[in-house]
Amino acid sequence: MARTMHETGQAVGAFDIAAILVVAAAVLGYLNHHFIRLPHVIGLTVMGALASLALMVAHALFPLFTLDEWVARLLEQMNFTETLLNGMLSFLLFAGALHVDLDRLRRDWVPVLLLSTVGVLISTALVGGAMWLLGNLLALPIAPIWYFVFGALISPTDPVSVLGVLKEENVPKQLQSAVAGESLFNDGVGIVVFTILLGAAVTGAEFSLAEGARLFAFEAGGGVVLGLVIGWLGYRGLKSMDDYSLEVLITLAVVMGGYALASYVHISGPLAMAVAGLIIGNYGFARAMSDTTRDYVNKFWELVDELLNSVLFLLIGLEMIALTPGRGHLIVGLLAIPIALAARGISVGGMVNTVPGVKLDAPGAIRVLWWGGLRGGISIALALALPEGPARSLLLAATFAVVLFSVLVQRATLGKMIERLQARRMPSVEPEVPPERLGVENDY
C-alpha cells in the first residue's frame, strides 16, 4: 500500500491525513496507557520518535522497504509548520489562556512583560553567540546570522508544553501567573524576532536594529490590539444571550476569524489569541455566561486542547524522520542542549535578580522558571520553515535535540523538582488539587 502510493505520487486528502494522525494518536495512547505508562504526551513523543528511527533504520538495512519515504511524504504534504502556526496554535493558545487569572497576571505584569520580551532577546543573543563560537570551532560552513536565527526559534518557551505542566503539577500560585503569562506571550515575541532575522538571513541584507524594532512594534502591538478588539466583541456577543451551543460557536469564531484576520494583516496571531483568551476566560466566564454555558464552553475547549495536544506531541516525534544526519550534526545537537539551558538560566536569573519590580517571592522561583522553560512544537515548526541549505539540516538537528530533551527530561522531572522545593520550604503543607483557574483557588 505504501509503495503504491509512493510510486503513483497519489496525494492523500486533508481528511485522510487527519484521520491517520488521530487514529495513530489513539492507538499509541492506548498502548502507552496500558503497557508503557509514561505521561500521555511524553509517551506519544517517545513512540513517535522511536517509530521514525525504526523506519529509517529499516530502510537503511532493507532498501526496498520504503514506508519511511511514504511517512515523510505524508508529513511533507501535511506541512507541520503551516498546520501548527496557522491552525493548531490558535486553538491551543486560546484554550490555555482561558484558565489564566487576569487579576493575578496584572499584579505580575512587570516580570511577565520583561521575561517575555527582553528575556527572549537576551536568550536569542546568548544562544546565537555561543552557537556561532561552536560553529567556528567545528569549521561549519554557515553564515553567522543563521546561528541567531536558531537563537530566536529556540529561546521562547512553548505555551502548549508549559500550560500542560501547570495543569498536571502542583505549581505554587505565586509562580503560576508568571510562568503561564510568559509562555503565552513570549512565543509571539519569538516568532516576530525569528521572522525578522530570517528575512535578513535569506536576503543577505544587513540587519537593521531600527527596522527590526519597527516591525516588532507593528506585529506585536498589532496582535495585542486585535486580541483586545475580538475578545471584547466576543464578550459582548456572549453577554447578549443564553444559548450554550451558539456561545460555543462564538468562541470558535473568535479564534478562527481572529487568527485568520491577524495573518491577513501580518500581525501576531499568537499574541491576539492569548489576549482574546484572557478576556473571554475572565470577563466572559464571570459576567457573560450561565453556569450551564460555562460548563459546556469549558469542556469543549478542554477536549479541543487534549485532542490537539495528543496529535501535536505525536507529530513532534514523527517529524524526526525529516532529519538528514551529516557532519557535526550529532555534536551540535548535543551541545545545543546545555547552550539553550545556560542562556535560559542567565536571562531568567538576570531579570529576577537585578531588575527592580521583577522579584518573585515564591521559593525556588528562578529554578522553576529555568527548568520549566520548555520547548516544543513551535520551535520545530519554525525550524522546519527554514529554507533548504546547509544551515537547515544542522539547525533542525539542534532544534530536535533541545526539544526532545525538554519534553523527555525537563517536563518529566519538573514535578519532582517542585515537590522537593515545597517540601524543603513548607514540609507541613499538603499538595493541592490543580485549580480549574490557574492561580485563582487554593492558597499555600
KOLVEXLUM-900222 format. One line per 5 residues: number of its first residue (from 1); for each residue x, y, z of N, C-alpha, C. Coordinates in steps of 0.2 Angstrom, whole numbers. Layout:
KOLVEXLUM-900222
NUM) X/Y/Z/X/Y/Z/X/Y/Z ~ ...
***
This chain:
KOLVEXLUM-900222
1) 4/-6/0/0/0/0/4/6/0 ~ 9/6/5/14/12/5/18/13/-1 ~ 20/7/-4/24/8/-10/20/10/-16 ~ 14/8/-16/9/10/-22/8/18/-22 ~ 6/20/-16/5/27/-15/12/31/-17
6) 17/29/-15/24/32/-16/25/32/-24 ~ 24/27/-27/26/26/-34/21/30/-38 ~ 15/30/-37/10/34/-41/10/41/-39 ~ 13/43/-33/13/50/-32/6/52/-29 ~ 1/48/-28/-6/50/-26/-6/54/-20
11) -9/59/-20/-9/64/-14/-15/61/-9 ~ -13/62/-3/-18/60/2/-22/66/4 ~ -28/65/5/-33/71/6/-32/74/13 ~ -34/80/15/-33/83/21/-37/79/27 ~ -43/76/25/-47/72/30/-43/66/31
16) -40/63/26/-36/56/27/-30/57/31 ~ -27/63/30/-21/64/35/-23/65/42 ~ -29/69/43/-31/70/50/-33/63/53 ~ -37/59/49/-39/53/51/-33/48/53 ~ -28/48/49/-22/44/51/-19/46/57
21) -18/53/58/-15/56/64/-19/54/70 ~ -26/55/70/-30/54/76/-30/47/78 ~ -30/42/73/-30/35/74/-24/33/77 ~ -18/36/74/-11/34/77/-11/36/84 ~ -13/43/86/-13/45/92/-17/41/97
26) -23/39/95/-27/35/99/-24/28/101 ~ -22/25/95/-19/18/96/-12/18/101 ~ -8/23/99/-2/24/103/-3/26/110 ~ -8/30/111/-10/32/118/-13/27/122 ~ -17/22/118/-20/16/122/-14/12/124
31) -9/10/119/-3/6/121/1/9/127 ~ 2/16/127/5/19/132/2/18/139 ~ -5/19/139/-9/19/145/-9/12/148 ~ -9/7/144/-10/0/147/-3/-3/148 ~ 2/-1/144/8/-5/144/15/-1/146
36) 16/5/143/22/9/144/21/13/150 ~ 15/16/151/13/20/157/17/26/158 ~ 20/29/153/23/36/153/17/41/153 ~ 19/47/156/14/53/155/12/53/148 ~ 5/55/147/2/54/140/6/57/134
41) 8/64/135/11/67/129/19/65/129 ~ 22/63/134/29/61/134/29/54/130 ~ 24/50/132/23/43/129/22/44/121 ~ 18/48/119/17/49/112/23/52/108 ~ 26/56/112/33/59/109/38/53/108
46) 39/49/113/44/44/113/42/39/108 ~ 35/37/107/34/32/102/34/35/95 ~ 32/41/94/33/44/88/40/44/86 ~ 45/46/90/52/46/89/55/39/87 ~ 53/35/91/55/28/90/53/25/84
51) 46/27/82/44/24/75/48/27/70 ~ 49/34/70/53/37/65/60/34/64 ~ 63/33/70/70/29/70/70/22/67 ~ 65/19/69/64/12/67/63/11/59 ~ 59/16/56/58/16/49/64/18/45
56) 68/23/48/74/25/45/79/19/45 ~ 80/16/51/85/10/51/82/4/46 ~ 76/3/46/73/-2/42/75/-1/34 ~ 74/5/33/76/7/26/83/7/24 ~ 87/8/29/95/8/28/97/0/27
61) 93/-4/31/95/-11/31/92/-15/25 ~ 86/-12/23/82/-16/18/80/-10/13 ~ 83/-8/8/82/-3/4/75/-3/0 ~ 72/-9/-1/66/-10/-4/60/-8/1 ~ 62/-8/7/57/-5/12/56/2/12
66) 51/5/9/50/12/8/45/15/12 ~ 43/12/18/37/15/22/40/22/25 ~ 46/23/26/49/29/29/48/35/24 ~ 48/33/17/48/38/12/40/40/12 ~ 36/35/13/29/37/12/27/41/18
71) 29/40/24/28/44/30/31/51/29 ~ 37/51/27/40/58/25/36/62/20 ~ 33/59/15/29/62/10/23/64/13 ~ 20/60/18/14/62/21/15/68/25 ~ 20/68/29/21/74/34/23/80/30
76) 27/79/24/28/85/20/22/88/17 ~ 17/83/15/11/86/12/7/89/17 ~ 7/87/23/3/90/29/6/97/31 ~ 13/98/30/16/104/31/15/106/39 ~ 20/103/43/19/104/50/19/111/52
81) 24/115/49/24/122/50/17/126/49 ~ 15/125/43/8/128/42/3/125/46 ~ 3/119/47/-3/116/52/-3/119/59 ~ 3/119/62/4/122/68/3/129/69 ~ 7/133/65/7/140/66/1/143/63
86) -2/141/58/-8/144/55/-15/140/56 ~ -14/135/61/-20/131/63/-21/129/70 ~ -17/124/72/-17/121/79/-16/127/84 ~ -11/131/83/-8/135/88/-14/140/90 ~ -18/142/86/-23/147/88/-28/144/93
91) -30/138/92/-34/134/97/-31/133/103 ~ -24/131/103/-21/129/109/-19/135/113 ~ -18/140/110/-16/146/114/-23/149/117 ~ -28/149/114/-34/152/116/-37/147/122 ~ -36/141/121/-38/136/126/-34/137/133
96) -28/138/132/-24/139/138/-25/145/141 ~ -26/151/137/-27/157/140/-34/158/144 ~ -38/153/142/-45/154/146/-44/153/153 ~ -39/149/156/-39/147/163/-33/151/166 ~ -31/156/164/-26/161/167/-29/166/170
101) -28/167/177/-31/173/181/-28/179/179 ~ -33/184/176/-30/190/173/-29/195/179 ~ -32/194/185/-30/199/191/-23/197/193 ~ -22/191/194/-15/189/196/-10/191/191 ~ -12/190/185/-7/192/179/-6/200/179
106) -11/203/181/-10/211/181/-5/212/187 ~ -5/209/192/0/210/198/7/208/196 ~ 7/203/192/14/201/190/16/204/183 ~ 13/209/181/14/211/174/21/213/172 ~ 25/216/177/32/218/176/36/212/174
111) 36/207/178/41/201/177/38/197/170 ~ 32/197/169/29/194/163/31/197/157 ~ 31/204/157/32/208/151/40/208/150 ~ 44/208/155/51/208/154/54/201/152 ~ 51/196/155/53/189/153/51/187/146
116) 45/190/144/43/188/138/46/192/132 ~ 49/197/133/52/202/128/59/202/129 ~ 62/206/134/69/207/135/72/200/136 ~ 69/196/140/72/189/141/73/185/135 ~ 68/185/130/69/182/124/74/185/120
121) 75/191/120/80/195/116/87/193/119 ~ 88/193/125/94/191/129/96/184/127 ~ 91/179/128/92/172/126/94/171/119 ~ 91/175/114/92/174/107/100/176/106 ~ 102/182/109/109/184/108/114/179/111
126) 112/177/117/117/172/120/117/165/116 ~ 112/163/114/112/156/110/115/157/104 ~ 114/163/100/117/164/94/124/165/94 ~ 126/169/99/134/170/100/137/163/102 ~ 134/159/106/138/153/108/138/148/103
131) 132/148/99/132/143/93/137/145/88 ~ 138/152/87/142/155/82/149/152/84 ~ 151/153/90/158/151/93/159/143/91 ~ 153/139/93/154/132/92/155/131/84 ~ 151/134/80/152/133/73/159/135/70
136) 162/140/73/169/142/71/174/136/73 ~ 173/133/79/177/128/82/176/122/78 ~ 170/120/75/169/114/71/170/116/64 ~ 172/122/62/173/124/55/167/123/51 ~ 161/124/53/155/123/49/153/129/44
141) 151/127/38/151/132/33/144/136/33 ~ 143/139/38/136/143/39/138/150/41 ~ 134/155/38/135/162/40/132/163/47 ~ 136/168/50/134/169/57/127/171/59 ~ 123/174/54/116/176/55/112/170/57
146) 113/164/54/109/158/55/109/156/62 ~ 115/157/65/115/155/72/110/159/77 ~ 110/165/75/105/170/79/98/168/77 ~ 97/166/70/90/163/69/88/157/73 ~ 93/153/74/92/147/79/90/150/86
151) 94/155/88/93/158/95/86/160/95 ~ 83/163/90/76/166/90/71/160/91 ~ 72/155/87/67/150/87/67/145/93 ~ 73/145/96/74/140/102/73/144/109 ~ 73/151/109/73/154/115/66/155/118
156) 60/156/115/54/156/118/52/150/121 ~ 49/150/127/46/143/129/39/142/125 ~ 38/135/125/32/133/121/26/133/126 ~ 21/137/124/15/138/129/11/131/129 ~ 11/127/124/7/121/124/10/117/130
161) 17/116/130/20/112/135/20/115/142 ~ 21/121/142/21/124/149/14/124/152 ~ 9/126/148/2/126/151/0/119/153 ~ 2/114/149/1/107/151/4/105/157 ~ 10/107/159/13/106/165/9/109/171
166) 7/116/170/3/119/175/-3/115/177 ~ -6/112/172/-12/108/174/-11/102/178 ~ -5/99/176/-3/92/179/1/93/186 ~ 5/98/187/9/99/193/7/104/198 ~ 9/103/204/7/107/209/11/114/210
171) 11/118/204/15/124/204/12/129/209 ~ 17/132/213/14/137/218/11/143/215 ~ 5/145/218/1/150/215/5/157/213 ~ 10/158/217/14/164/216/18/164/210 ~ 19/158/207/23/157/201/18/156/195
176) 12/154/196/8/152/191/7/157/185 ~ 5/163/188/4/169/183/10/170/179 ~ 16/170/182/22/172/179/24/167/174 ~ 23/160/176/25/155/171/20/155/165 ~ 14/155/167/9/155/161/9/161/157
181) 9/167/160/9/173/156/15/174/152 ~ 21/172/154/27/172/150/26/167/144 ~ 24/161/145/24/156/140/18/159/134 ~ 13/162/137/8/164/132/10/170/127 ~ 15/174/130/17/180/126/23/179/123
186) 28/175/126/35/175/123/35/172/116 ~ 30/167/115/31/164/109/29/168/103 ~ 24/173/104/23/178/99/29/182/98 ~ 32/184/103/38/189/103/43/185/99 ~ 44/178/101/50/174/97/48/174/90
191) 42/172/88/40/172/81/42/178/77 ~ 40/184/80/42/190/77/49/191/76 ~ 53/190/81/60/190/81/63/186/76 ~ 61/179/76/63/174/71/61/177/64 ~ 56/179/62/54/182/56/58/187/53
196) 60/192/58/64/197/56/71/195/54 ~ 74/191/59/81/188/57/81/183/51 ~ 76/179/50/76/175/45/76/179/38 ~ 72/185/38/72/189/32/79/192/31 ~ 83/194/36/89/196/35/94/190/32
201) 93/184/35/97/179/33/96/177/26 ~ 90/177/24/88/174/17/90/179/12 ~ 89/186/13/90/191/8/98/193/8 ~ 101/192/14/108/194/14/109/201/16 ~ 103/204/17/104/211/19/106/212/26
206) 109/218/27/112/219/33/106/221/38 ~ 107/217/44/102/218/49/101/225/52 ~ 95/228/52/94/235/54/91/234/61 ~ 94/237/66/90/237/73/84/241/73 ~ 84/247/69/79/251/69/73/248/65
211) 74/245/60/69/242/56/66/236/59 ~ 71/232/63/68/227/67/64/229/72 ~ 65/234/76/61/237/81/55/239/78 ~ 54/242/72/48/245/69/44/239/68 ~ 46/234/65/42/228/63/40/224/69
216) 44/224/74/42/221/80/36/225/84 ~ 37/231/84/32/235/87/25/234/83 ~ 25/234/77/19/234/72/16/227/73 ~ 20/222/73/17/215/73/15/213/80 ~ 19/214/85/17/213/92/12/217/95
221) 13/224/94/7/228/96/1/227/92 ~ 1/226/86/-5/225/82/-8/219/84 ~ -5/213/86/-8/207/89/-11/208/95 ~ -8/212/100/-12/214/106/-18/218/105 ~ -18/223/101/-24/227/100/-29/223/96
226) -28/219/92/-33/214/88/-36/210/94 ~ -32/207/98/-34/202/103/-39/206/108 ~ -38/212/110/-42/216/114/-49/217/110 ~ -48/219/104/-55/220/100/-59/214/99 ~ -56/208/97/-60/202/95/-62/199/102
231) -58/200/107/-60/197/114/-66/201/116 ~ -66/208/116/-72/212/118/-78/211/114 ~ -77/210/107/-83/208/103/-86/201/105 ~ -81/197/106/-84/190/108/-87/190/115 ~ -85/194/120/-88/195/126/-95/198/126
236) -95/203/121/-102/207/121/-107/202/117 ~ -105/198/113/-109/193/110/-111/188/115 ~ -107/185/119/-109/180/124/-113/183/129 ~ -113/189/131/-117/193/136/-124/194/134 ~ -125/194/127/-131/196/124/-136/190/124
241) -134/184/126/-138/178/125/-137/173/130 ~ -141/168/131/-140/162/135/-142/156/131 ~ -137/154/126/-138/148/122/-131/145/121 ~ -130/139/125/-124/137/126/-121/135/119 ~ -125/132/114/-122/129/108/-120/135/104
246) -124/141/104/-122/147/100/-116/150/103 ~ -115/150/110/-110/153/113/-103/150/112 ~ -104/143/112/-98/139/110/-95/141/103 ~ -100/142/98/-99/144/91/-96/151/91 ~ -98/155/95/-95/162/96/-87/162/98
251) -86/157/103/-79/157/105/-75/154/99 ~ -78/149/95/-74/147/89/-73/152/84 ~ -78/156/83/-77/162/78/-72/167/80 ~ -71/168/87/-66/172/89/-59/170/87 ~ -58/163/88/-52/160/87/-50/160/80
256) -55/157/76/-53/156/69/-53/162/65 ~ -59/166/66/-59/173/62/-53/177/64 ~ -52/178/71/-47/182/73/-40/180/71 ~ -38/174/71/-32/172/69/-31/173/61 ~ -36/171/57/-36/172/50/-35/180/48
261) -38/184/52/-38/191/51/-30/193/53 ~ -28/191/58/-21/193/60/-16/191/55 ~ -17/185/52/-12/183/46/-13/187/40 ~ -19/189/39/-20/193/33/-17/200/33 ~ -17/203/39/-14/210/40/-7/209/43
266) -4/203/43/3/202/45/4/205/52 ~ 0/203/57/2/205/64/2/198/68 ~ 4/198/74/5/192/78/-2/189/80 ~ -3/183/77/-9/179/78/-9/176/85 ~ -3/173/87/-2/171/94/-4/176/99
271) -1/182/99/-2/187/104/-10/189/104 ~ -13/189/98/-20/190/98/-24/185/101 ~ -22/179/100/-26/173/104/-25/173/111 ~ -19/175/113/-18/175/121/-22/180/124 ~ -22/186/121/-26/192/124/-34/190/124
276) -36/188/118/-43/186/117/-45/181/122 ~ -41/176/123/-42/170/128/-43/173/135 ~ -38/178/137/-38/180/143/-45/184/145 ~ -47/188/140/-54/192/141/-60/187/141 ~ -60/182/137/-66/178/137/-65/173/143
281) -60/171/145/-59/167/151/-60/170/158 ~ -59/177/158/-60/180/164/-67/184/164 ~ -68/189/160/-74/193/159/-80/189/157 ~ -78/185/151/-84/181/148/-86/175/153 ~ -82/172/156/-84/166/161/-88/169/167
286) -85/175/170/-88/178/176/-94/182/175 ~ -95/185/169/-100/190/168/-105/189/162 ~ -103/184/158/-107/184/152/-110/177/151 ~ -109/172/155/-111/165/154/-115/163/160 ~ -120/159/159/-123/155/164/-119/149/166
291) -121/146/172/-117/140/174/-117/135/169 ~ -123/134/165/-123/128/160/-118/130/154 ~ -119/136/152/-114/138/146/-107/138/148 ~ -105/140/154/-98/140/156/-96/133/157 ~ -100/128/159/-98/121/159/-97/118/152
296) -101/120/147/-101/117/141/-95/120/137 ~ -93/127/138/-88/130/135/-81/127/138 ~ -81/126/144/-75/124/147/-73/117/145 ~ -79/112/145/-77/106/142/-76/105/135 ~ -79/109/131/-77/109/124/-70/111/123
301) -68/116/126/-61/119/125/-56/114/128 ~ -58/111/133/-53/106/136/-52/100/132 ~ -58/98/128/-57/92/123/-53/94/117 ~ -54/100/115/-50/103/109/-43/103/111 ~ -41/105/117/-34/106/120/-31/99/120
306) -35/94/123/-32/87/124/-31/84/117 ~ -36/84/113/-35/81/106/-29/84/102 ~ -29/91/102/-23/94/98/-17/92/101 ~ -16/92/108/-10/91/111/-8/84/110 ~ -12/79/110/-10/72/108/-7/72/101
311) -11/75/96/-8/75/89/-2/78/89 ~ -1/84/92/5/88/91/11/84/94 ~ 11/81/100/17/78/103/18/72/99 ~ 13/69/96/15/63/91/19/65/85 ~ 16/71/83/20/74/77/27/76/78
316) 28/79/84/35/80/86/40/74/86 ~ 37/69/88/41/63/87/42/60/80 ~ 37/60/77/37/58/70/41/62/65 ~ 41/69/67/45/73/62/52/72/62 ~ 55/68/67/62/66/67/64/63/60
321) 59/60/56/60/57/50/63/62/45 ~ 62/69/46/64/74/42/72/75/43 ~ 75/73/48/82/74/49/86/70/44 ~ 91/74/41/96/71/37/103/71/40 ~ 105/66/44/112/67/48/117/69/43
326) 122/73/46/128/75/42/133/76/47 ~ 139/79/44/145/80/48/143/85/54 ~ 145/83/59/144/88/65/137/89/68 ~ 132/85/65/125/86/67/125/84/74 ~ 127/78/76/126/75/82/130/79/88
331) 136/81/86/139/86/91/136/92/92 ~ 134/95/87/130/102/88/123/101/91 ~ 120/95/90/114/94/93/115/93/101 ~ 120/89/103/121/88/110/123/94/113 ~ 127/98/110/130/104/113/125/110/114
336) 120/109/109/115/115/109/110/114/115 ~ 110/108/118/106/107/124/108/112/130 ~ 115/111/132/117/115/138/118/122/136 ~ 119/124/129/119/131/127/112/134/129 ~ 107/131/126/100/133/127/98/134/135
341) 100/129/139/99/129/146/102/135/149 ~ 109/136/147/113/141/150/110/148/149 ~ 108/149/142/105/155/140/98/157/144 ~ 94/151/145/88/152/148/89/154/156 ~ 94/151/159/96/152/166/98/159/167
346) 103/162/162/106/168/163/100/174/161 ~ 96/173/156/91/178/155/86/178/161 ~ 84/172/163/79/172/169/82/175/175 ~ 88/172/177/91/174/183/93/182/183 ~ 95/184/177/97/191/177/91/196/178
351) 86/194/175/79/198/176/77/198/183 ~ 76/192/186/73/191/193/78/194/198 ~ 84/194/197/89/196/202/91/203/202 ~ 91/206/196/94/213/195/89/218/193 ~ 83/217/190/79/222/188/73/223/193
356) 73/230/195/68/231/200/61/230/198 ~ 57/227/203/50/225/201/49/218/198 ~ 54/215/197/54/208/194/55/203/199 ~ 56/205/205/57/200/211/51/195/212 ~ 52/189/212/46/184/213/47/181/220
361) 42/181/224/43/178/231/43/171/232 ~ 40/167/227/39/160/228/46/157/229 ~ 46/152/233/53/148/234/55/144/228 ~ 61/145/226/64/142/220/61/145/214 ~ 59/151/214/56/154/208/61/154/201
366) 67/155/202/72/155/197/73/148/194 ~ 73/143/199/74/136/196/68/134/192 ~ 62/135/195/56/133/192/55/136/185 ~ 56/143/184/56/146/178/61/144/173 ~ 67/142/176/73/140/172/71/133/169
371) 70/128/173/69/121/171/62/120/168 ~ 58/125/170/51/124/167/50/128/160 ~ 56/131/158/56/134/151/56/129/146 ~ 50/126/145/50/120/140/50/122/133 ~ 53/119/128/52/120/121/48/114/118
376) 45/116/113/41/111/110/39/112/102 ~ 33/111/100/31/111/93/33/118/90 ~ 32/123/93/33/130/90/41/130/87 ~ 45/128/91/52/128/89/53/124/83 ~ 50/118/83/51/113/77/48/116/71
381) 42/119/72/38/122/66/42/127/63 ~ 46/131/67/50/137/64/56/134/61 ~ 59/129/64/65/126/61/63/122/54 ~ 57/119/54/55/116/48/54/121/42 ~ 53/127/44/51/133/39/58/136/36
386) 63/134/39/70/136/36/71/134/29 ~ 73/138/25/74/136/18/80/131/17 ~ 79/127/12/84/122/10/91/124/10 ~ 96/121/13/103/123/13/107/120/18 ~ 113/121/19/117/118/24/115/120/31
391) 112/126/32/110/128/38/104/125/41 ~ 99/123/36/93/120/38/94/113/42 ~ 98/109/39/98/102/42/102/102/48 ~ 107/107/49/111/107/55/107/110/61 ~ 103/116/59/99/119/64/93/115/66
396) 90/111/61/85/106/63/87/101/68 ~ 93/98/67/96/93/71/96/96/78 ~ 99/102/79/100/106/85/93/107/89 ~ 88/109/85/81/110/87/78/104/90 ~ 79/98/86/76/92/89/79/90/95
401) 86/91/96/89/89/102/87/92/108 ~ 86/99/107/84/103/113/77/102/114 ~ 72/101/109/65/100/111/64/93/114 ~ 68/88/111/67/81/114/69/81/121 ~ 75/84/123/77/85/130/72/88/134
406) 69/93/131/64/97/135/58/93/137 ~ 56/89/132/50/85/133/51/79/137 ~ 56/76/136/58/69/139/61/70/146 ~ 65/75/147/69/76/153/66/81/157 ~ 66/87/155/63/93/159/56/92/161
411) 52/91/156/45/90/158/44/84/163 ~ 47/79/162/46/73/166/49/74/173 ~ 54/78/174/56/79/181/54/86/184 ~ 51/90/181/49/97/184/44/96/190 ~ 40/91/190/35/90/195/39/88/201
416) 44/84/201/48/81/206/52/87/209 ~ 55/92/205/58/97/207/54/102/211 ~ 48/103/209/43/107/213/41/104/219 ~ 40/98/219/39/94/226/45/95/231 ~ 51/94/228/57/95/233/57/102/236
421) 56/107/231/56/114/234/51/115/239 ~ 45/113/238/40/114/243/41/110/249 ~ 43/104/249/45/100/255/50/103/259 ~ 55/106/256/61/110/259/59/116/263 ~ 54/120/259/52/126/262/46/125/267
426) 41/121/265/35/120/269/33/113/270 ~ 36/109/274/35/102/275/28/100/277 ~ 25/105/280/18/103/283/13/104/278 ~ 14/107/273/8/108/268/7/102/264 ~ 0/101/263/-2/95/259/-2/98/252
431) -1/93/247/-2/95/240/-9/97/238 ~ -9/102/234/-16/105/232/-18/102/226 ~ -25/102/225/-28/99/219/-27/105/213 ~ -24/103/207/-23/108/202/-30/112/201 ~ -30/119/202/-36/123/201/-39/123/194
436) -45/124/194/-48/125/187/-46/131/184 ~ -45/136/188/-42/143/185/-36/144/188 ~ -30/144/185/-24/144/187/-23/150/192 ~ -21/149/198/-19/155/202/-25/158/205 ~ -31/155/204/-37/158/207/-39/155/214
441) -39/148/214/-40/145/221/-34/141/224 ~ -35/139/230/-31/135/234/-24/139/235 ~ -24/142/241/-18/146/243/-13/141/247 ~ -7/143/247/-2/140/251/-1/143/258
***
